[in-house]
Amino acid sequence: MKAEEIRAFADTELGQKVKDARVELFNLRFQLATGQLDNPQRIKAIKHDLARLHTEVRAREIEAARKARAAS
């Protein structure tokens, strides 16, 4: 998932993508522990996607706070 795609998501979609990525990461770690993981590089990719998602969430929080301060 690219940053441009992530920026295009609505706030609700973004929250859902974060939840989905966390669940997928959990499942991949579980598969790794049980020896059923086919592609270990997928864990790294999900971690990067999750970090990108969290970065966008935080950027939106900062922007909202900035707008609230400007409106006051």
N, C-alpha and C positions, 0 to 999 in steps of 0.2 A: 504494500500500500504506500503510495507516495503522499508527500505532504500536501500537494495540490488537491488530491482527492479528499484528504482529511478536512481541509479548509472548506470544502464544498458541503460538508455534512451540516445538517441542522443540529441544534443543541441536543435534542432528544436522540437523534441518530448517533451522535458522538458518544453520548452516555451508554447507549446500547452496544456500540462497537467496543467500548472499553470493557463492559461486562462480558461480551462474547470472547474477547481476547484473553481475559483472565481465566475464563472457563476452559478455553482451548489450551492455554499454557498449563493449567492444572492437569488436564487430561494427558497432555504430552509428557509431563513429568511422571505421571502415574504409569504410563506406558514404558517410559525409560526404566523406572524402578522394577517393573515386572518383566522386562526384557522383550517387550512386544513392539518397541518403537522401530519403525522402518527407516525414517529419515531424521537423524539427530540434528541436522542443520535447521529443521523446522522450528526447533525451540529457540534458536538464535533469531530467526526471522520474526517470530511472534514477539519476542522481547523487544526487538527494534520497533515493531509496529505499535506495541503498547507504549513505549516511550514517546513515539511521535504523537499518539493520541493524547497522552497526558500533557505533553507540551502544548498542544492546541487548546486543551481544556484550560490550562493555566493562563495562556495568552488571552483567552476570552474572559476569564475572571479578572485579569488585570485591566483589560479594556473596559469592562463593565464598571469597575471601581473608579477608573479614571473619568468615565462619563458621569458617574454619580457625584464625584467631587466637583466636576465642572458645573453641574446643574445646581449645586448648593450655593 
